[in-house]
Amino acid sequence: MSDRRKYRINKTDRGWRLKADGDSKAIGYFEKKDNAVSRGRDVARNHGNSQLIVHKQEGNEIQTEWTYGDDPNPPKG
């Protein structure tokens, strides 16, 4: 199994940033959080074994996340 690629959305002074963990450059900056989430879900889904983590505006607290590919903890039911 390959390593899971993590993408994060954080609020910055330039807007909502979509960035992959370990990359030096952002994938993009968005004026609206909804636009960043939509693009982030597309990017993560297309990568396969990945995770999108969306942080709250205030900082490091996670608001929501999505996992794509081989989920190590799938929901029950």
N, CA, C and O atoms as a Maestro MAE file, in Angstrom:
{
 s_m_m2io_version
 :::
 2.0.0
}

f_m_ct {
 s_m_title
 :::
 protein
 m_atom[308] {
  # First column is atom index #
  i_m_mmod_type
  r_m_x_coord
  r_m_y_coord
  r_m_z_coord
  i_m_residue_number
  s_m_chain_name
  s_m_pdb_residue_name
  s_m_pdb_atom_name
  i_m_atomic_number
  :::
  1 25 0.839 -1.184 0.000 1 A "MET " " N  " 7
  2 3 0.000 0.000 0.000 1 A "MET " " CA " 6
  3 2 0.882 1.245 0.000 1 A "MET " " C  " 6
  4 15 1.848 1.324 0.760 1 A "MET " " O  " 8
  5 25 0.558 2.208 -0.841 2 A "SER " " N  " 7
  6 3 1.340 3.433 -0.912 2 A "SER " " CA " 6
  7 2 0.954 4.385 0.224 2 A "SER " " C  " 6
  8 15 -0.098 4.251 0.849 2 A "SER " " O  " 8
  9 25 1.834 5.335 0.463 3 A "ASP " " N  " 7
  10 3 1.554 6.311 1.515 3 A "ASP " " CA " 6
  11 2 0.375 7.188 1.113 3 A "ASP " " C  " 6
  12 15 0.173 7.487 -0.063 3 A "ASP " " O  " 8
  13 25 -0.390 7.587 2.107 4 A "ARG " " N  " 7
  14 3 -1.539 8.456 1.878 4 A "ARG " " CA " 6
  15 2 -1.050 9.901 1.714 4 A "ARG " " C  " 6
  16 15 -0.324 10.416 2.564 4 A "ARG " " O  " 8
  17 25 -1.450 10.542 0.626 5 A "ARG " " N  " 7
  18 3 -1.115 11.945 0.363 5 A "ARG " " CA " 6
  19 2 -2.127 12.806 1.101 5 A "ARG " " C  " 6
  20 15 -3.333 12.598 0.966 5 A "ARG " " O  " 8
  21 25 -1.648 13.772 1.880 6 A "LYS " " N  " 7
  22 3 -2.543 14.648 2.641 6 A "LYS " " CA " 6
  23 2 -2.549 16.046 2.045 6 A "LYS " " C  " 6
  24 15 -1.504 16.638 1.773 6 A "LYS " " O  " 8
  25 25 -3.759 16.554 1.852 7 A "TYR " " N  " 7
  26 3 -3.974 17.915 1.377 7 A "TYR " " CA " 6
  27 2 -4.678 18.677 2.489 7 A "TYR " " C  " 6
  28 15 -5.544 18.132 3.175 7 A "TYR " " O  " 8
  29 25 -4.302 19.945 2.665 8 A "ARG " " N  " 7
  30 3 -4.883 20.750 3.738 8 A "ARG " " CA " 6
  31 2 -5.404 22.072 3.192 8 A "ARG " " C  " 6
  32 15 -4.861 22.643 2.247 8 A "ARG " " O  " 8
  33 25 -6.473 22.532 3.821 9 A "ILE " " N  " 7
  34 3 -7.022 23.854 3.531 9 A "ILE " " CA " 6
  35 2 -6.934 24.664 4.814 9 A "ILE " " C  " 6
  36 15 -7.493 24.286 5.844 9 A "ILE " " O  " 8
  37 25 -6.212 25.798 4.735 10 A "ASN " " N  " 7
  38 3 -6.014 26.700 5.873 10 A "ASN " " CA " 6
  39 2 -6.295 28.128 5.443 10 A "ASN " " C  " 6
  40 15 -6.107 28.482 4.280 10 A "ASN " " O  " 8
  41 25 -6.745 28.944 6.382 11 A "LYS " " N  " 7
  42 3 -6.939 30.375 6.132 11 A "LYS " " CA " 6
  43 2 -5.594 31.085 6.261 11 A "LYS " " C  " 6
  44 15 -4.882 30.899 7.248 11 A "LYS " " O  " 8
  45 25 -5.250 31.895 5.267 12 A "THR " " N  " 7
  46 3 -4.023 32.697 5.297 12 A "THR " " CA " 6
  47 2 -4.387 34.137 4.956 12 A "THR " " C  " 6
  48 15 -5.543 34.444 4.666 12 A "THR " " O  " 8
  49 25 -3.394 35.013 4.995 13 A "ASP " " N  " 7
  50 3 -3.642 36.411 4.625 13 A "ASP " " CA " 6
  51 2 -3.930 36.566 3.132 13 A "ASP " " C  " 6
  52 15 -4.408 37.618 2.708 13 A "ASP " " O  " 8
  53 25 -3.648 35.537 2.328 14 A "ARG " " N  " 7
  54 3 -3.929 35.562 0.888 14 A "ARG " " CA " 6
  55 2 -5.250 34.876 0.542 14 A "ARG " " C  " 6
  56 15 -5.646 34.860 -0.623 14 A "ARG " " O  " 8
  57 25 -5.930 34.314 1.526 15 A "GLY " " N  " 7
  58 3 -7.185 33.611 1.298 15 A "GLY " " CA " 6
  59 2 -7.074 32.183 1.807 15 A "GLY " " C  " 6
  60 15 -6.181 31.854 2.587 15 A "GLY " " O  " 8
  61 25 -7.992 31.344 1.357 16 A "TRP " " N  " 7
  62 3 -7.996 29.933 1.752 16 A "TRP " " CA " 6
  63 2 -6.991 29.192 0.886 16 A "TRP " " C  " 6
  64 15 -7.131 29.136 -0.336 16 A "TRP " " O  " 8
  65 25 -5.973 28.622 1.530 17 A "ARG " " N  " 7
  66 3 -4.881 27.956 0.816 17 A "ARG " " CA " 6
  67 2 -5.112 26.452 0.760 17 A "ARG " " C  " 6
  68 15 -5.404 25.821 1.776 17 A "ARG " " O  " 8
  69 25 -4.980 25.885 -0.430 18 A "LEU " " N  " 7
  70 3 -4.979 24.439 -0.635 18 A "LEU " " CA " 6
  71 2 -3.543 24.027 -0.898 18 A "LEU " " C  " 6
  72 15 -2.910 24.513 -1.835 18 A "LEU " " O  " 8
  73 25 -3.026 23.123 -0.061 19 A "LYS " " N  " 7
  74 3 -1.621 22.739 -0.168 19 A "LYS " " CA " 6
  75 2 -1.463 21.286 0.242 19 A "LYS " " C  " 6
  76 15 -2.133 20.817 1.163 19 A "LYS " " O  " 8
  77 25 -0.581 20.577 -0.439 20 A "ALA " " N  " 7
  78 3 -0.250 19.204 -0.073 20 A "ALA " " CA " 6
  79 2 0.841 19.231 0.988 20 A "ALA " " C  " 6
  80 15 1.778 20.024 0.894 20 A "ALA " " O  " 8
  81 25 0.727 18.375 1.991 21 A "ASP " " N  " 7
  82 3 1.772 18.259 3.012 21 A "ASP " " CA " 6
  83 2 3.104 17.932 2.334 21 A "ASP " " C  " 6
  84 15 3.174 17.060 1.469 21 A "ASP " " O  " 8
  85 25 4.141 18.633 2.734 22 A "GLY " " N  " 7
  86 3 5.477 18.385 2.206 22 A "GLY " " CA " 6
  87 2 5.827 19.191 0.977 22 A "GLY " " C  " 6
  88 15 7.002 19.276 0.622 22 A "GLY " " O  " 8
  89 25 4.853 19.785 0.313 23 A "ASP " " N  " 7
  90 3 5.127 20.617 -0.859 23 A "ASP " " CA " 6
  91 2 5.456 22.040 -0.421 23 A "ASP " " C  " 6
  92 15 4.904 22.538 0.560 23 A "ASP " " O  " 8
  93 25 6.349 22.683 -1.148 24 A "SER " " N  " 7
  94 3 6.710 24.053 -0.796 24 A "SER " " CA " 6
  95 2 5.715 25.073 -1.357 24 A "SER " " C  " 6
  96 15 5.556 26.157 -0.795 24 A "SER " " O  " 8
  97 25 5.050 24.731 -2.456 25 A "LYS " " N  " 7
  98 3 4.109 25.661 -3.080 25 A "LYS " " CA " 6
  99 2 2.673 25.196 -2.864 25 A "LYS " " C  " 6
  100 15 2.384 24.001 -2.796 25 A "LYS " " O  " 8
  101 25 1.798 26.168 -2.759 26 A "ALA " " N  " 7
  102 3 0.361 25.880 -2.646 26 A "ALA " " CA " 6
  103 2 -0.191 25.481 -4.007 26 A "ALA " " C  " 6
  104 15 0.316 25.911 -5.043 26 A "ALA " " O  " 8
  105 25 -1.220 24.667 -3.996 27 A "ILE " " N  " 7
  106 3 -1.931 24.330 -5.224 27 A "ILE " " CA " 6
  107 2 -2.734 25.540 -5.678 27 A "ILE " " C  " 6
  108 15 -2.868 25.798 -6.875 27 A "ILE " " O  " 8
  109 25 -3.272 26.287 -4.698 28 A "GLY " " N  " 7
  110 3 -4.017 27.481 -5.043 28 A "GLY " " CA " 6
  111 2 -4.523 28.212 -3.820 28 A "GLY " " C  " 6
  112 15 -4.557 27.670 -2.715 28 A "GLY " " O  " 8
  113 25 -4.919 29.468 -4.042 29 A "TYR " " N  " 7
  114 3 -5.533 30.316 -3.016 29 A "TYR " " CA " 6
  115 2 -6.924 30.690 -3.502 29 A "TYR " " C  " 6
  116 15 -7.123 30.960 -4.686 29 A "TYR " " O  " 8
  117 25 -7.877 30.706 -2.595 30 A "PHE " " N  " 7
  118 3 -9.270 30.930 -2.956 30 A "PHE " " CA " 6
  119 2 -9.872 31.977 -2.027 30 A "PHE " " C  " 6
  120 15 -9.600 31.995 -0.827 30 A "PHE " " O  " 8
  121 25 -10.695 32.848 -2.607 31 A "GLU " " N  " 7
  122 3 -11.365 33.873 -1.822 31 A "GLU " " CA " 6
  123 2 -12.387 33.256 -0.876 31 A "GLU " " C  " 6
  124 15 -12.541 33.699 0.262 31 A "GLU " " O  " 8
  125 25 -13.085 32.227 -1.359 32 A "LYS " " N  " 7
  126 3 -14.128 31.581 -0.556 32 A "LYS " " CA " 6
  127 2 -13.703 30.171 -0.161 32 A "LYS " " C  " 6
  128 15 -13.112 29.436 -0.952 32 A "LYS " " O  " 8
  129 25 -14.015 29.816 1.067 33 A "LYS " " N  " 7
  130 3 -13.670 28.489 1.589 33 A "LYS " " CA " 6
  131 2 -14.344 27.386 0.777 33 A "LYS " " C  " 6
  132 15 -13.730 26.355 0.501 33 A "LYS " " O  " 8
  133 25 -15.598 27.596 0.396 34 A "ASP " " N  " 7
  134 3 -16.317 26.595 -0.387 34 A "ASP " " CA " 6
  135 2 -15.594 26.261 -1.691 34 A "ASP " " C  " 6
  136 15 -15.562 25.104 -2.108 34 A "ASP " " O  " 8
  137 25 -15.019 27.269 -2.326 35 A "ASN " " N  " 7
  138 3 -14.276 27.042 -3.572 35 A "ASN " " CA " 6
  139 2 -13.007 26.225 -3.314 35 A "ASN " " C  " 6
  140 15 -12.656 25.351 -4.106 35 A "ASN " " O  " 8
  141 25 -12.329 26.511 -2.215 36 A "ALA " " N  " 7
  142 3 -11.124 25.756 -1.855 36 A "ALA " " CA " 6
  143 2 -11.469 24.303 -1.565 36 A "ALA " " C  " 6
  144 15 -10.744 23.396 -1.975 36 A "ALA " " O  " 8
  145 25 -12.579 24.079 -0.857 37 A "VAL " " N  " 7
  146 3 -12.998 22.715 -0.518 37 A "VAL " " CA " 6
  147 2 -13.378 21.957 -1.787 37 A "VAL " " C  " 6
  148 15 -13.002 20.795 -1.945 37 A "VAL " " O  " 8
  149 25 -14.100 22.583 -2.671 38 A "SER " " N  " 7
  150 3 -14.504 21.932 -3.915 38 A "SER " " CA " 6
  151 2 -13.284 21.512 -4.730 38 A "SER " " C  " 6
  152 15 -13.213 20.380 -5.210 38 A "SER " " O  " 8
  153 25 -12.336 22.415 -4.884 39 A "ARG " " N  " 7
  154 3 -11.104 22.102 -5.636 39 A "ARG " " CA " 6
  155 2 -10.282 21.043 -4.900 39 A "ARG " " C  " 6
  156 15 -9.736 20.134 -5.524 39 A "ARG " " O  " 8
  157 25 -10.194 21.161 -3.585 40 A "GLY " " N  " 7
  158 3 -9.435 20.197 -2.795 40 A "GLY " " CA " 6
  159 2 -10.006 18.797 -2.895 40 A "GLY " " C  " 6
  160 15 -9.252 17.828 -2.985 40 A "GLY " " O  " 8
  161 25 -11.318 18.674 -2.881 41 A "ARG " " N  " 7
  162 3 -11.950 17.351 -3.010 41 A "ARG " " CA " 6
  163 2 -11.651 16.746 -4.373 41 A "ARG " " C  " 6
  164 15 -11.392 15.547 -4.477 41 A "ARG " " O  " 8
  165 25 -11.684 17.572 -5.424 42 A "ASP " " N  " 7
  166 3 -11.347 17.080 -6.765 42 A "ASP " " CA " 6
  167 2 -9.896 16.593 -6.823 42 A "ASP " " C  " 6
  168 15 -9.615 15.512 -7.340 42 A "ASP " " O  " 8
  169 25 -8.988 17.394 -6.291 43 A "VAL " " N  " 7
  170 3 -7.564 17.036 -6.310 43 A "VAL " " CA " 6
  171 2 -7.324 15.748 -5.531 43 A "VAL " " C  " 6
  172 15 -6.656 14.841 -6.027 43 A "VAL " " O  " 8
  173 25 -7.859 15.662 -4.326 44 A "ALA " " N  " 7
  174 3 -7.653 14.482 -3.482 44 A "ALA " " CA " 6
  175 2 -8.292 13.246 -4.105 44 A "ALA " " C  " 6
  176 15 -7.691 12.171 -4.081 44 A "ALA " " O  " 8
  177 25 -9.474 13.371 -4.651 45 A "ARG " " N  " 7
  178 3 -10.176 12.248 -5.276 45 A "ARG " " CA " 6
  179 2 -9.384 11.726 -6.472 45 A "ARG " " C  " 6
  180 15 -9.277 10.516 -6.674 45 A "ARG " " O  " 8
  181 25 -8.829 12.649 -7.266 46 A "ASN " " N  " 7
  182 3 -8.080 12.257 -8.455 46 A "ASN " " CA " 6
  183 2 -6.737 11.622 -8.112 46 A "ASN " " C  " 6
  184 15 -6.194 10.861 -8.912 46 A "ASN " " O  " 8
  185 25 -6.203 11.919 -6.953 47 A "HIS " " N  " 7
  186 3 -4.921 11.324 -6.550 47 A "HIS " " CA " 6
  187 2 -5.091 9.866 -6.144 47 A "HIS " " C  " 6
  188 15 -4.168 9.066 -6.296 47 A "HIS " " O  " 8
  189 25 -6.253 9.522 -5.635 48 A "GLY " " N  " 7
  190 3 -6.509 8.134 -5.224 48 A "GLY " " CA " 6
  191 2 -6.382 7.957 -3.729 48 A "GLY " " C  " 6
  192 15 -7.308 8.284 -2.987 48 A "GLY " " O  " 8
  193 25 -5.262 7.449 -3.277 49 A "ASN " " N  " 7
  194 3 -5.031 7.182 -1.855 49 A "ASN " " CA " 6
  195 2 -4.630 8.489 -1.169 49 A "ASN " " C  " 6
  196 15 -3.446 8.801 -1.045 49 A "ASN " " O  " 8
  197 25 -5.631 9.244 -0.728 50 A "SER " " N  " 7
  198 3 -5.346 10.583 -0.204 50 A "SER " " CA " 6
  199 2 -6.362 10.993 0.854 50 A "SER " " C  " 6
  200 15 -7.337 10.293 1.124 50 A "SER " " O  " 8
  201 25 -6.096 12.149 1.436 51 A "GLN " " N  " 7
  202 3 -6.959 12.688 2.479 51 A "GLN " " CA " 6
  203 2 -6.991 14.207 2.339 51 A "GLN " " C  " 6
  204 15 -5.960 14.842 2.121 51 A "GLN " " O  " 8
  205 25 -8.189 14.783 2.466 52 A "LEU " " N  " 7
  206 3 -8.348 16.235 2.476 52 A "LEU " " CA " 6
  207 2 -8.749 16.643 3.883 52 A "LEU " " C  " 6
  208 15 -9.739 16.152 4.426 52 A "LEU " " O  " 8
  209 25 -7.977 17.540 4.463 53 A "ILE " " N  " 7
  210 3 -8.216 18.011 5.825 53 A "ILE " " CA " 6
  211 2 -8.520 19.508 5.758 53 A "ILE " " C  " 6
  212 15 -7.714 20.296 5.263 53 A "ILE " " O  " 8
  213 25 -9.690 19.881 6.262 54 A "VAL " " N  " 7
  214 3 -10.122 21.282 6.237 54 A "VAL " " CA " 6
  215 2 -10.063 21.825 7.658 54 A "VAL " " C  " 6
  216 15 -10.698 21.292 8.567 54 A "VAL " " O  " 8
  217 25 -9.286 22.899 7.838 55 A "HIS " " N  " 7
  218 3 -9.132 23.515 9.150 55 A "HIS " " CA " 6
  219 2 -10.102 24.677 9.324 55 A "HIS " " C  " 6
  220 15 -10.513 25.308 8.350 55 A "HIS " " O  " 8
  221 25 -10.458 24.948 10.554 56 A "LYS " " N  " 7
  222 3 -11.301 26.103 10.863 56 A "LYS " " CA " 6
  223 2 -10.517 27.385 10.618 56 A "LYS " " C  " 6
  224 15 -9.287 27.369 10.567 56 A "LYS " " O  " 8
  225 25 -11.224 28.479 10.469 57 A "GLN " " N  " 7
  226 3 -10.596 29.767 10.186 57 A "GLN " " CA " 6
  227 2 -9.633 30.187 11.291 57 A "GLN " " C  " 6
  228 15 -8.625 30.838 11.021 57 A "GLN " " O  " 8
  229 25 -9.938 29.818 12.529 58 A "GLU " " N  " 7
  230 3 -9.148 30.268 13.676 58 A "GLU " " CA " 6
  231 2 -7.769 29.615 13.770 58 A "GLU " " C  " 6
  232 15 -6.909 30.124 14.488 58 A "GLU " " O  " 8
  233 25 -7.532 28.505 13.068 59 A "GLY " " N  " 7
  234 3 -6.207 27.915 13.174 59 A "GLY " " CA " 6
  235 2 -6.128 26.442 12.908 59 A "GLY " " C  " 6
  236 15 -6.622 25.950 11.892 59 A "GLY " " O  " 8
  237 25 -5.497 25.727 13.836 60 A "ASN " " N  " 7
  238 3 -5.152 24.334 13.606 60 A "ASN " " CA " 6
  239 2 -6.273 23.337 13.844 60 A "ASN " " C  " 6
  240 15 -6.128 22.171 13.478 60 A "ASN " " O  " 8
  241 25 -7.382 23.745 14.440 61 A "GLU " " N  " 7
  242 3 -8.460 22.807 14.723 61 A "GLU " " CA " 6
  243 2 -9.106 22.330 13.414 61 A "GLU " " C  " 6
  244 15 -9.413 23.131 12.530 61 A "GLU " " O  " 8
  245 25 -9.303 21.018 13.312 62 A "ILE " " N  " 7
  246 3 -9.880 20.434 12.107 62 A "ILE " " CA " 6
  247 2 -11.395 20.595 12.127 62 A "ILE " " C  " 6
  248 15 -12.056 20.278 13.116 62 A "ILE " " O  " 8
  249 25 -11.928 21.090 11.021 63 A "GLN " " N  " 7
  250 3 -13.375 21.226 10.866 63 A "GLN " " CA " 6
  251 2 -13.961 19.940 10.300 63 A "GLN " " C  " 6
  252 15 -14.950 19.425 10.822 63 A "GLN " " O  " 8
  253 25 -13.361 19.420 9.240 64 A "THR " " N  " 7
  254 3 -13.839 18.192 8.600 64 A "THR " " CA " 6
  255 2 -12.716 17.577 7.786 64 A "THR " " C  " 6
  256 15 -11.697 18.218 7.532 64 A "THR " " O  " 8
  257 25 -12.909 16.326 7.377 65 A "GLU " " N  " 7
  258 3 -11.925 15.679 6.511 65 A "GLU " " CA " 6
  259 2 -12.591 14.591 5.688 65 A "GLU " " C  " 6
  260 15 -13.619 14.035 6.075 65 A "GLU " " O  " 8
  261 25 -11.989 14.302 4.554 66 A "TRP " " N  " 7
  262 3 -12.438 13.239 3.669 66 A "TRP " " CA " 6
  263 2 -11.248 12.353 3.351 66 A "TRP " " C  " 6
  264 15 -10.128 12.837 3.191 66 A "TRP " " O  " 8
  265 25 -11.494 11.051 3.258 67 A "THR " " N  " 7
  266 3 -10.465 10.089 2.913 67 A "THR " " CA " 6
  267 2 -10.860 9.392 1.619 67 A "THR " " C  " 6
  268 15 -12.011 8.988 1.449 67 A "THR " " O  " 8
  269 25 -9.902 9.253 0.707 68 A "TYR " " N  " 7
  270 3 -10.141 8.615 -0.583 68 A "TYR " " CA " 6
  271 2 -9.165 7.453 -0.748 68 A "TYR " " C  " 6
  272 15 -8.037 7.496 -0.257 68 A "TYR " " O  " 8
  273 25 -9.612 6.432 -1.438 69 A "GLY " " N  " 7
  274 3 -8.762 5.269 -1.675 69 A "GLY " " CA " 6
  275 2 -8.930 4.248 -0.574 69 A "GLY " " C  " 6
  276 15 -10.045 4.001 -0.115 69 A "GLY " " O  " 8
  277 25 -7.841 3.658 -0.151 70 A "ASP " " N  " 7
  278 3 -7.841 2.600 0.861 70 A "ASP " " CA " 6
  279 2 -7.967 3.222 2.252 70 A "ASP " " C  " 6
  280 15 -6.966 3.597 2.863 70 A "ASP " " O  " 8
  281 25 -9.194 3.327 2.746 71 A "ASP " " N  " 7
  282 3 -9.450 3.939 4.051 71 A "ASP " " CA " 6
  283 2 -9.119 2.956 5.165 71 A "ASP " " C  " 6
  284 15 -9.738 1.894 5.238 71 A "ASP " " O  " 8
  285 25 -8.152 3.278 6.045 72 A "PRO " " N  " 7
  286 3 -7.786 2.363 7.122 72 A "PRO " " CA " 6
  287 2 -8.858 2.277 8.211 72 A "PRO " " C  " 6
  288 15 -8.860 1.324 8.991 72 A "PRO " " O  " 8
  289 25 -9.764 3.248 8.279 73 A "ASN " " N  " 7
  290 3 -10.827 3.267 9.275 73 A "ASN " " CA " 6
  291 2 -12.167 3.586 8.631 73 A "ASN " " C  " 6
  292 15 -12.726 4.655 8.877 73 A "ASN " " O  " 8
  293 25 -12.694 2.683 7.814 74 A "PRO " " N  " 7
  294 3 -13.961 2.982 7.140 74 A "PRO " " CA " 6
  295 2 -15.113 3.082 8.126 74 A "PRO " " C  " 6
  296 15 -15.104 2.422 9.165 74 A "PRO " " O  " 8
  297 25 -16.115 3.913 7.800 75 A "PRO " " N  " 7
  298 3 -17.273 4.032 8.698 75 A "PRO " " CA " 6
  299 2 -18.057 2.730 8.760 75 A "PRO " " C  " 6
  300 15 -18.106 1.977 7.787 75 A "PRO " " O  " 8
  301 25 -18.664 2.473 9.902 76 A "LYS " " N  " 7
  302 3 -19.470 1.259 10.060 76 A "LYS " " CA " 6
  303 2 -20.827 1.459 9.395 76 A "LYS " " C  " 6
  304 15 -21.351 2.570 9.325 76 A "LYS " " O  " 8
  305 25 -21.384 0.334 8.902 77 A "GLY " " N  " 7
  306 3 -22.728 0.374 8.342 77 A "GLY " " CA " 6
  307 2 -22.698 0.422 6.907 77 A "GLY " " C  " 6
  308 15 -23.750 0.461 6.268 77 A "GLY " " O  " 8
  :::
 }
 m_bond[307] {
  # First column is bond index #
  i_m_from
  i_m_to
  i_m_order
  :::
  1 1 2 1
  2 2 3 1
  3 3 4 2
  4 3 5 1
  5 5 6 1
  6 6 7 1
  7 7 8 2
  8 7 9 1
  9 9 10 1
  10 10 11 1
  11 11 12 2
  12 11 13 1
  13 13 14 1
  14 14 15 1
  15 15 16 2
  16 15 17 1
  17 17 18 1
  18 18 19 1
  19 19 20 2
  20 19 21 1
  21 21 22 1
  22 22 23 1
  23 23 24 2
  24 23 25 1
  25 25 26 1
  26 26 27 1
  27 27 28 2
  28 27 29 1
  29 29 30 1
  30 30 31 1
  31 31 32 2
  32 31 33 1
  33 33 34 1
  34 34 35 1
  35 35 36 2
  36 35 37 1
  37 37 38 1
  38 38 39 1
  39 39 40 2
  40 39 41 1
  41 41 42 1
  42 42 43 1
  43 43 44 2
  44 43 45 1
  45 45 46 1
  46 46 47 1
  47 47 48 2
  48 47 49 1
  49 49 50 1
  50 50 51 1
  51 51 52 2
  52 51 53 1
  53 53 54 1
  54 54 55 1
  55 55 56 2
  56 55 57 1
  57 57 58 1
  58 58 59 1
  59 59 60 2
  60 59 61 1
  61 61 62 1
  62 62 63 1
  63 63 64 2
  64 63 65 1
  65 65 66 1
  66 66 67 1
  67 67 68 2
  68 67 69 1
  69 69 70 1
  70 70 71 1
  71 71 72 2
  72 71 73 1
  73 73 74 1
  74 74 75 1
  75 75 76 2
  76 75 77 1
  77 77 78 1
  78 78 79 1
  79 79 80 2
  80 79 81 1
  81 81 82 1
  82 82 83 1
  83 83 84 2
  84 83 85 1
  85 85 86 1
  86 86 87 1
  87 87 88 2
  88 87 89 1
  89 89 90 1
  90 90 91 1
  91 91 92 2
  92 91 93 1
  93 93 94 1
  94 94 95 1
  95 95 96 2
  96 95 97 1
  97 97 98 1
  98 98 99 1
  99 99 100 2
  100 99 101 1
  101 101 102 1
  102 102 103 1
  103 103 104 2
  104 103 105 1
  105 105 106 1
  106 106 107 1
  107 107 108 2
  108 107 109 1
  109 109 110 1
  110 110 111 1
  111 111 112 2
  112 111 113 1
  113 113 114 1
  114 114 115 1
  115 115 116 2
  116 115 117 1
  117 117 118 1
  118 118 119 1
  119 119 120 2
  120 119 121 1
  121 121 122 1
  122 122 123 1
  123 123 124 2
  124 123 125 1
  125 125 126 1
  126 126 127 1
  127 127 128 2
  128 127 129 1
  129 129 130 1
  130 130 131 1
  131 131 132 2
  132 131 133 1
  133 133 134 1
  134 134 135 1
  135 135 136 2
  136 135 137 1
  137 137 138 1
  138 138 139 1
  139 139 140 2
  140 139 141 1
  141 141 142 1
  142 142 143 1
  143 143 144 2
  144 143 145 1
  145 145 146 1
  146 146 147 1
  147 147 148 2
  148 147 149 1
  149 149 150 1
  150 150 151 1
  151 151 152 2
  152 151 153 1
  153 153 154 1
  154 154 155 1
  155 155 156 2
  156 155 157 1
  157 157 158 1
  158 158 159 1
  159 159 160 2
  160 159 161 1
  161 161 162 1
  162 162 163 1
  163 163 164 2
  164 163 165 1
  165 165 166 1
  166 166 167 1
  167 167 168 2
  168 167 169 1
  169 169 170 1
  170 170 171 1
  171 171 172 2
  172 171 173 1
  173 173 174 1
  174 174 175 1
  175 175 176 2
  176 175 177 1
  177 177 178 1
  178 178 179 1
  179 179 180 2
  180 179 181 1
  181 181 182 1
  182 182 183 1
  183 183 184 2
  184 183 185 1
  185 185 186 1
  186 186 187 1
  187 187 188 2
  188 187 189 1
  189 189 190 1
  190 190 191 1
  191 191 192 2
  192 191 193 1
  193 193 194 1
  194 194 195 1
  195 195 196 2
  196 195 197 1
  197 197 198 1
  198 198 199 1
  199 199 200 2
  200 199 201 1
  201 201 202 1
  202 202 203 1
  203 203 204 2
  204 203 205 1
  205 205 206 1
  206 206 207 1
  207 207 208 2
  208 207 209 1
  209 209 210 1
  210 210 211 1
  211 211 212 2
  212 211 213 1
  213 213 214 1
  214 214 215 1
  215 215 216 2
  216 215 217 1
  217 217 218 1
  218 218 219 1
  219 219 220 2
  220 219 221 1
  221 221 222 1
  222 222 223 1
  223 223 224 2
  224 223 225 1
  225 225 226 1
  226 226 227 1
  227 227 228 2
  228 227 229 1
  229 229 230 1
  230 230 231 1
  231 231 232 2
  232 231 233 1
  233 233 234 1
  234 234 235 1
  235 235 236 2
  236 235 237 1
  237 237 238 1
  238 238 239 1
  239 239 240 2
  240 239 241 1
  241 241 242 1
  242 242 243 1
  243 243 244 2
  244 243 245 1
  245 245 246 1
  246 246 247 1
  247 247 248 2
  248 247 249 1
  249 249 250 1
  250 250 251 1
  251 251 252 2
  252 251 253 1
  253 253 254 1
  254 254 255 1
  255 255 256 2
  256 255 257 1
  257 257 258 1
  258 258 259 1
  259 259 260 2
  260 259 261 1
  261 261 262 1
  262 262 263 1
  263 263 264 2
  264 263 265 1
  265 265 266 1
  266 266 267 1
  267 267 268 2
  268 267 269 1
  269 269 270 1
  270 270 271 1
  271 271 272 2
  272 271 273 1
  273 273 274 1
  274 274 275 1
  275 275 276 2
  276 275 277 1
  277 277 278 1
  278 278 279 1
  279 279 280 2
  280 279 281 1
  281 281 282 1
  282 282 283 1
  283 283 284 2
  284 283 285 1
  285 285 286 1
  286 286 287 1
  287 287 288 2
  288 287 289 1
  289 289 290 1
  290 290 291 1
  291 291 292 2
  292 291 293 1
  293 293 294 1
  294 294 295 1
  295 295 296 2
  296 295 297 1
  297 297 298 1
  298 298 299 1
  299 299 300 2
  300 299 301 1
  301 301 302 1
  302 302 303 1
  303 303 304 2
  304 303 305 1
  305 305 306 1
  306 306 307 1
  307 307 308 2
  :::
 }
}
